[in-house]
Amino acid sequence: MNAKIGCAVIGHGGMGHFHSHHMRRIEENPDLEFIGAYDIIPERSTDLMPNEKGFASLEDLLADERIQLVTVATPNDLHKEIVIKALEAGKHVVCEKPVTMTLADLDDMIAASKKANRLFTVHQNRRWDPDYLAMKNIFEKGTLGHVFCIESRVHGSRGIPGDWRNQKEHGGGMVLDWGVHILDQMLMMTRPRKLVSIYAHLDYVTNENCDDGFHVEAVFDDGLVYRAEVGTSNFISLPRWYMLGENGSAKIDGWDVSKGEIVMVSDWENRDAVPIIAGVGLTKTMAPRTDDTIKHYPIEQIPGSWNDFYRNVCAAIHGEEKPLVTLDEQRRLIRLLEIVFDAAAKNEVAKIEL
């Protein structure tokens, strides 16, 4: 057996393709060797480098003893079946997000991994996004004092993608696409807090079959309100991040942390406000603070690399580290997705303990 861990990708379209995320990360990792790929569309399996194999079937790939680790990058509805087959074939498995669409299915996959005694983890790559890491750092350090509200959103204007992602039966929709990312970020940023209520509204602006946007308002046991939103019909985008604390606010527009800023109170004693004209009236309440009572700060950039995910996968396979993306975390996330869909369908606030 080679010193390197032999890898293969199942699902050689978008995320699995050589020029896309998984293939780049595997090729860049010195402890991994890319063996080949399989896709249900034959020509995708032939779009490989000369020393890489395009497998004719899933069974052929799983029978190759050179392959120790497979990454499953298929449409969402196929994850469970393929993951379990790969585990039963003795392979370690990385599954694209969402790992599956129901908690019951995830528990079946976890049981298969335990029976096979193989690593099973999920590609929650946006835990390494610089914008997320920067805001998480502000929150955890208490930079703004007591934080009472966090807003996290992703806005686009092209509608829902035109492939399987707009088909409910294949696990399409924005809750299961971008929602899995920003809700996972929410759970990771706020731990060990517990969720106590969820309100959710799904949008069907461009597609009647599945959601092309959503709004979730989550309340935690300490009173923190966290608003998560995805929109695909937004021609003017709101900030990617907006955090409110008792001593100031933080904002990032888009994904560029360098364009973000923190504004904090520097003089609590100076409370005088000069009235301003607001519409047809005057207001002191909404008058802006004077420059001598606030200070502006840049947002600290936190180092992070998506390559850390596969580095950790290698270490976990060798028994040197625990997986960074745990199955307990994924159980909580999938349960949250179930609650979001149910609360939206009933148009009511879900009282929970999660």
Protein Blocks (a to p, Z undefined) as FASTA:
>chain_A
ZZbdcdddehjafklpmklmklmmmmmpmkbccfbdcdfblklmmmccfkbccdfbfklm
mmpmkbmbdcddbdfklmmmmmmmmmmnopacdddddfblbfklmmmmmmmmmmnopacd
dddfklmgmklmmmmmmmmnomnopafbdcdddddfebpafblklgfknopajklmmmmm
mmmmmmmmmpccdcfbdcdddddfkbckbccbdcdddddfkopacdddddfkbfbdcdfb
dcddfkbccddehjblklgccdddfblklmcccdddehjbccfklpccdfklcccddddd
ddddfklmmmmmmmmmnopaccfbdfklmmmmmmmmmmmmmmmmnopacdddZZ
